[in-house]
Amino acid sequence: MIGRLNHVAIAVPDLEAAAALYRDTLGAKVSEAVDQPDHGVTTVFIELPNTKIELLHPLGDNSPIAGFLAKNPSGGMHHVCYEVDDIHAAAAKLKEAGLRIIGDGNPKIGAHGKPVLFLHPKDFCGTLVEIEQV
């Protein structure tokens, strides 16, 4: 079921400074910032040869990232994203195993324009997991 690592997401208090750190210090290819209103975040993607880093910054007062940054003012790893071939089959298998999908259980369109689901961190060793259909 699980495919390759799609990205590691890092919540950051200053999106421009974080993007500059990766671009100017590490020489990475950095995307433009894109608002994701359905998810309450602004994203920047760092392209690596084998995966991506997603920088997350709050978009609006109700952003889930705002709460994360309140607890972690310097920022930190927010989630990991794995690819799956069929998100509905993956969701059914996860539910059958007793694992919790966050929200109403229906996929939303993620930052890459593909269906995504988030899995409860208490079911995955304390790590928020995103699955994305490829």
N, C-alpha and C positions, 0 to 999 in steps of 0.2 A: 504494500500500500504506500509506504512513505517513499518519496523520491529524494531528489537532491535538496541541499540547503539553498533556499532562495535568497534569504537575507537575514541579517541580524539587525534589530531596530534598537536605536539608542535615543532616549529622550534627552533633549538638551535645553538649557535655559536661554541660550543665545544661538539661534540658528545660523546667523551670518558668521559668527566667530567660529563655530564648529565646522561649517563648510570651508572656511578659509584655512583652518588647521589641516584638514585633509588635503585640500587643493594646494596650498602654498608650502606647507611643511613636508607633506608626504608625496606630493606630486600626483595625486589621484585625480581621475576624471570625475567631476562633480556636476550634477544636474542643476537646473534652475529650481527654485522653491516653487512648490505647487500646493495650493490650498485644497484640502480634502474635506469639504463641509459635512459630508455624511458621516465622517469619522471624527470630526472636531480637531483635526490636526493640519499642520503644514508639513510637507515632506520634502526632503532633499535626498537623492540617492547618490551614493559613492560607488562607482563601478570598479570592481576588482576582477582579476582574471578568472577567478573561480566562483564568485558570488557577489553580493552587494551588501553595503551597509546602508540602512535607512535612518536618517536623522529625523526625529519627530519633535515638533514644537507645538504648543497649544494654539488652537484657533478658536477663539471665543471663550467666554466665561465658563461654559459647561464642558469644556474639553476634558476627556479622561486623563490626558497627559498633565493637566494642571495639578490634579491631585497627586500624581506620581512625583512631580517636581516639588510639590510642597513637602513631601516626605524625603525627597532626595534632591536638595537644592542645587547640587553640582551636576545633576543628571545621572544617567546610568543606563544599563541594558534594560530594555523594556520587554522585548519578546524575540523569539526566533520563528522563522517562517520556513515550512517545509512544503515541497511540491507534492501534489497528488494528481493522478490521472482523472479521477472521477470524484468530485467533492461530495456528491450525494451518496455514493457507495461508501466512501470513507466515513461520512457522518453516521450512516447506518451501522457500520461496524463499530465505531467508537461508542455510540449509544448502547449497542448490544453488549459491549464490554462494561457498561455502567459508568462511562466517562461523561463529563458534563461539557456541553457546548454553551458558550456564553451568549446571551440574548435569546431570541425566539427560536433558534435552531435553524433558521433559514439563511443561506449564504447571502452576503452583501457583495457589492462590487468594490474591490479594493483599489489601491493606488496604481496598480498595473492594468486596471480595467478588466480584471478577471475575478471570478467568484472566490470569496474567502470566508472562513469561519475561525473563531477563536475558541480555544479550549482552556478550561479552568486550570490555573496554575497549581491548585492543590492536588490535581490529578496527574501532574507532570513534574514532580520533584521541585515544586516551587517556581517553575518557569511558565510564563504565559506563552502558549504555542498558537501560532497562526498556521492554518493550512490553506494553500492556494491551488486551485485547479489550473493545470497547464495544458 
